[in-house]
C-alpha cells in the first residue's frame, strides 16, 4: 500500500490496521540502490521477528530541492521509487510531501506525532548516514535517547560496500557523470535506466542515415555522460508499473531489444539541444507516442563530429556490431 500525505495531514488515521505495531525505516531512497535494499531487507527481517508491519517513509520533492538551490539530479522518478519500495516487501510506503514547514519540525515532534502517533512504531531502522528533523538534529544518538524514553528500539545499519566502494546515491551519480554505467549498475543492483515517451525528432536517422532512432522526451532523471552507449530498450504502450528494468539473463524480457543509444548534441549536423536517441537493433515498428525504457550497459565512445553522413553511417555500423558482441557477453547468448 502506498499513501501520500501532506504535512498538515500526517497524523490522520491510515486505512491499515497498525495495532500490532510497525518497524519503520525513513529515507530519501533515491535510486533504491543496494544499500537501500539492504536496509529495507533489515526492516522486513525485524518486522518478521517482532510481529510488526514493515513500513518505509520517503519524501517528495527531495529535501535538498526545498532546502538548497543546488539539488542533485534524481536517479529515479517518484513513481519508480515508490514501486521499488513497495516491491521490497513493505506493508506500507508513506510518501510525505516535503515543504519548508515540514523541514522545520523538530525530531522530537516528528517521532512523537508521526512515527509513534500515526504509525505506532516499535522499531526504527536507520541508514548509516541518516538524520532527521530541523537542522539535522535527529542524529542516531538523539533518536536512541528518544527510543529509551518512548519505548521503541533504534538500530542503525553499517555502510554497505561493493568492490571497496561505499554504496551511495552520490557515488552512483559520480559514476554516471563519468559515463561508467556498468560500475554504477554494480552499486544499484540493476542496470541504470531512463524512461520517457518517444517523440518526433529531426528524422535524420531513418531518412538520411538508414538507422531509424527513437527520440526520448526529456526525462526528469539523470542522464549519463554524453556519448554512445550499448543499451537494452523496452517499448510499451504506457509507463506501466513504474518498476525500472531489471536484466535477468536466465529470464529475458520478451519485448526487450539490443540497442545503441546516443546522448548528445548531434555535432555533425550542427550543435543542437541535448537529445537521447536510441536505435533498436532487431526492431522494425512505429514507436511514436509509445513509452520506452532505455537501460545502459556500457559506454562505447564519446560523441564525435564526422566529416559527413557516410563516415557517420560507417561508425554507426561499427557501434552496432560492437554492441552486439558486448551484449552477447553479458547475456551469454
N, C-alpha and C positions, 0 to 999 in steps of 0.2 A: 504494500500500500504506500502510495506517495501522496503527501499532503503539503500544500503550500500555505504558509501563514505570514500575514503582515505583522509587524512589531506590536501593533495595538490589539492583536487577536491571539497572541501566543499562548495565553493561559485559558483559552476556551476549551471545553471538553472535546476529546477526539472520538471519532466513530470507531473506536477499537478498545476492547477491554484490556486495560493495563493493570488490573488489580493484583496480578501476580508479580508486578514489578518489572523493571527493564534494565538491560545492560546497554549503556549508551556510549557511542563514540561521536565526537564532534570534530569537524574539519572542513577545509575548502575542497579537498579531494579532487583538485584539478588534474585530469589525466587518469585518475583511479589506477595509478601505477602499482608496481609490485609491492612497494612499501605500504601503500594504502590497502592493497589486497590482504597483506599480512595482518594489518590492524583490524580489518573487517572480519577476517577469519578468527582472530583472537576474540573479538566481540561475540561472534557466534558461539565459539567454544565456551566462553564464560557464561553466556546465556544458557547453554545446554546444561552446564554444570550446576547452575544455581536455580534452574527452573524459571528463569525470567525470559522476557522477549528481547531480541536484539534490535536496536534502534540506531540509525545514523542520522545526524543532523548536519546539514550543509547550508550554504548561503548563496544568494544571487541578488545583485551582482557580486562579483568577487570583492571582498572588503577593501582591497587596495584601489579598486576603481572609484570607491567613495572617499577614501581617506587620503589619496595621493593623486597627483596629475600624471603619474608615470607608471600606471599599472602594466604588468607584463601581458603579452598576448595569451589567450586561453588555449589549452591543449584539447579541451572537449567542450562541446556545446552543453548548455544546461540539460537539454533533453537526453543526450548521450550519458552525461554524468549520472543523472538520476536513474536511468535504465541500468547502468553498470552497478550502482549501489544496491538497487532492488534485487538484481540478479545475484548479488553476492550472498544472499540469504537473509537480508534484513526483513523483519516483520513490518517495520515502518521506516520510511525515509521522510524526514521532515525538512522541507525547504523553507528557509527563513528569508524573507525579503530584507536585504541588508541596507540600512539607512544610517545617516549620521546620528540620529536619535538612538537607534539601537546600539551603535558603537559606543555611546556614552554610558551605557548600562554597566554598573559595577559587577565584578564576578560574583559577589555575594547575592545580588539581586537576580542575576541570570540563573544561578544554581537554584536558589530557593523558589523563584517564581516559575521557572520553565522546567528545569531538569527534575526538580522534586515535585513542584505543584502540579505540573501538567503531565509529565512523563512518568512520575512515580519511580524515579531512578533508584536502583540499588547498587549498580556497578558503573563506574566511569572509566573508560579505556582511552588512553591518550597516546598520540604520536610522540616521537622523541623530541620534537621541537615545538610542541603545542603550548599556546597561551590563549586566554580569552578575557573579554571584558575591557573596560576603559583603560587606555594606557598599557595594554597587555599585562595588566596587574594579576590576572588569574594564572599564575605560574603553577606547575605541578605541586610545588611545596605548599602554596596557598590553598589549592584545591584539596590537598591531602588533609590540611588542618580543618577545612570546612567539612570534609568527609567524616572526620572524627567527631565533630560537633553535631552533625546532622544524621549520622548513621548510614553513610554509604561508603563503599570501598573505591579507592582510586589506584589504578595500575597504569604504568607507562611502558610502552614498547620501546626497546632499543632500536637505534637506526639500523636499517637493513642495507647490506652492501652486496653488490653484484660485481664480480671481477674487480674487487678492491675499490669500487666506487659506491659512495652512499647514494641510494636511490632517492631522488627528489625531483619535484616538478621543475625547479630551477636548473638542475643539471640536464634534464631532458630538453629543455628549451635551448640550452647552450649547444647541445649536440645537433639539434635541428638547425640552429643558426649556422652551424659549420657544415651542414649537409650530411652529417653522419647518421643517416636514418636507421641503418641496421643496428648501430650501437644504441641508439635511442630505443629501438624495439626491445633490446635486451633488458632495459630498465622498466619499460612499460608492461612487458609481458604479452605484447601483441604488436603487430605492425602499426606504425603511426599512420593515420588516415585522415583525409578531409572529405567532406560531403557537400553536395550542392546540386542545384538544378542545371541541366545542360541548356545553354543559351546560344544564340547565333553570334558567330564571330565574323572575321573577315572572309571566311570560306577559302583561304589560300591553300589549306591542307589538302582538300579534295580536288578543288577546281584547278589549282596551279601545280601542285606537287604530286598528286596521286596518293596522298596519305591523309584521308579524312580524319579530323580530330574533333573530340567532344570538348567544347569550351565550358568550363565550370563557372557558374556565377560566383561573385566574390563571397568568400567564406569568412565567418566570424572567428575561426580558429587559426592558429599559427600556421604559416606556410614554411616549409624547409627552405634552405638557401637556394636562390635561383640556379637553375641548371637542368640537366636532363636526367631522368630517373627511370629505373626499372620499377614497374608498378604492377599491381593487380587491381583490375577495375570491375566493379559490381554495379550494373544498372538495375533500376527498379522503377516501378510506377510512381512511388511516393517515398517519403522519408522513412517509412516503416517504423520499427520499434524504437529506433534511436540507438540500439546497441552497435558499437563500432565493429568493423570487420575483424574476425579472428581467424587466422590462417591455420588450418589443421591438415597436414599432408595426408593423414590417414582417412580423412573425411572431407574431401574437397567440395567447395560450394559449386553446385551445377552451373550457376549463372555468373561465375567469376572468370574473367578473361585476362590472359597475359597482356601487358600494355607497356607503352613508353610514354612518359609524361614530361612535358617541358613547362617549367616555371620560369617566366622571364618576360622580356620586353621586345622580342622579335627584332633584334638589331639589324638583321639582313634586309628587312623592308622598312627600316627607319624606326627609331625608338618610339615605343608607344606605352600604353598603360601595362602594368603587371598583369599577366594572364596565366591561367592554368589550362593547358591544352593536352588532352590525352588521346593517343592513337591506340585503339584496341586491336590487337594483332589478329585475332581469329573471330572477327565480328563484322557483320555487314547488315546493319539495320539503322533506321532513323532513331536517334536518341533525343531529339529536340523536345524540351518540355518534360523529359523524364528526370529521375533522380540518379545521381552517380556518386558512388563512393570510390575513392582512389587511395589505395594502401601502398605505402612506399617501402620498397625492398632494398634498393641500393642506388647510389648516385653514380651515373656513368661519366659525366663530364660537366664542365661549365658551359654557359651559353657562348656561342661563337658567331662573329659576323662573317658570313660567307660571301664569296665574290658574285654569286648569283644563284638562281634556282637549281641548276644542275649540280653544283657542288653540295648544296644543301640536301638534295634528294639522295645523293651518294652517301652522305653522312647519316641520314635517317635510316637508310638500309643497313648500314653498319650497326647503328644503335639497336635496331630491331633484332638483328642476328645475335648481337651480344646479350640483349635482354633475354632472348630465348635460352641461351646457354646458361645464364645465371639462374633463371627460373627452373631449368632442368635440374640444376644442382640443389636448389632449395627444395623442390617438390619431390626429387628422386625419380622423376619420370623421364 
